[in-house]
């Protein structure tokens, strides 16, 4: 289980903290979506979780132990695929194992297995430029799995894709999650995407964020797109949209200043 | 393929025009014909290819390789240390505008008419280009890729070999392709100032004798040498950068 306790965080060169007293819990094997208005700190939360930033106060615990006691507990999948164009698809996938200095043969075998799992068997020796947007995201996902973390941090992985590919990949990700038995934290801007994929939705509100609003998705693990039309699901969607709208409005008055601060510090929040 | 035919056809046309113009002027010591230049090359082939070409090639190769190594070393050091980058980069960009060739006589004063002097000329001509080009290549590294590698647990050395160096590779090849002809020019100019052997020195001695065909013959060899070396570089580049598609 992943636990965040009373996290306080502020970027250097920025006066206002992003988080102050933020706490969060994600059960093992769960699919949790995180939504929030632009600049609410979604990406910052992931930067804390994958160790790119350190909290000023508070603790991040994995199964009750501090983060530092775990190596590669979380695997991060960025918004853009960030494939290395000079590496073949297979070598891109095995990159985390290359970094971890695992034997080449073992890494290559693992990469081939993962590529088969994401439906890209036979594409091992191709270059990233030869792949479509959807295929590139699947390679990026395979690379994330290759990193071996129990928690997958997916940062708006489908935001750059066209709507058909996006729907296909959402369903595909759903299947992957059921098979993998991994905890997934999924950042998205898209309320419908969050409802369709997750069991729990966390909304970042306030400036700084002091707590998260938690919503349980009223759908079973086995679900389909038609269930999005059920009255309780539709109501959740309306509630979330109304909440985000209120946040965006509040953001309008004081947010511009904070975003300016973050821009000055060169930070994508 | 068609484009290549057009350019070869145009080249032949130019050579024919040159031949006709030379015949029209009728003063071979002013404008020798291409056939006369080739004739001179054939006549003096032993001297040119077995004495002067190896001498020039040694200077080009030694100077070129050292310039690339030294330039790369500086670029890597600047990439490693932001302090060095801030201190050196502006100076290096300014020094690029210095006509290094004009410093060659000073080097003669310091080192005499030695191989060392000629190699230093070649190094000075190329060093800045390699450093600045490679340094720009390193700076083109995407920060988000670096952070991704960091989440995999990569250290700085791994980041360098897995990300920064491959990012800078196209810039390195650009620098190398510019360096090849400049190394040849640098070596020839250094030989012009004075050398026991070399194509530049041979060309100069022909000028003293008003032998225009003899003056141009080694220039042809120098051009062929630069083209040949750039051809090899092109092949290596194609091999190393297949990921880019049609180069």
Interface residues (C-beta under 8 A of the other chain):
Chain A: X50 X51 X52 X71 X72 X74 X75 X76 X78 X80 X82 X84 X85 X86 X87 X88 X95 X96 X98 X99 X100 X127 X128 X129 X147
Chain B: X142 X144 X145 X147 X148 X149 X150 X151 X152 X153 X154 X158 X162 X163 X166 X169 X241 X242 X243 X244 X245
